[in-house]
Amino acid sequence: MRDFAAIDFETANEYPCSVCSVGVVIVRDGEIVDRFYSLIHPEPDYYQWFCRRVHGLGPEDTDDAPVFPAVWEKIAPLVDGLPLVAHNAHFDEGCLKAVFRVYRMDYPDYPFRDTLAASRRAFGHALPNHQLQTVAAACGYELTRHHHALADAEACAAIALRLL
């Protein structure tokens, strides 16, 4: 794959619709041509302690952030016509579908590709695990800000360029 959009969501709580940040990396002809990051006011609007511990975000970060439809309005033209790629696509696709439902938006049925599945096929048992930072390192990419949505999307793009 040489044209795609790598995407990553972080959530505020156990509900997949509670996206609180998004990172998107646009790849065309095998080169990163654009990046997008935004905080998002989550719905439902509360933070579970576990999620805060993972990504470090809380209400102090997102109380004044735009709601998802305002953010997606900026992302939609960037990803138009591109397959979406995520590490553990089941999670990110689930988040995207859930938040579209919450805001009663028409979901355009984005095609998703999964770098986690690609890693399992490519590396098998050669890696101790197939977590994003492990796979990124195996692909020669150093992920320094794991669980920051844009950093994770950049790592996913690097993996996709190598494995998909």
Secondary structure, 3 states (H helix, E strand, C coil): CCCEEEEEEEECCCCCCCEEEEEEEEEECCEEEEEEEEECCCCCCCCCHHHHHHHCCCHHHHCCCCCHHHHHHHHHHHHCCCCEEECCHHHHHHHHHHHHHHCCCCCCCCCEEEHHHHHHHHHHHHCCCCCHHHHHHHCCCCCCCCCCHHHHHHHHHHHHHHHC
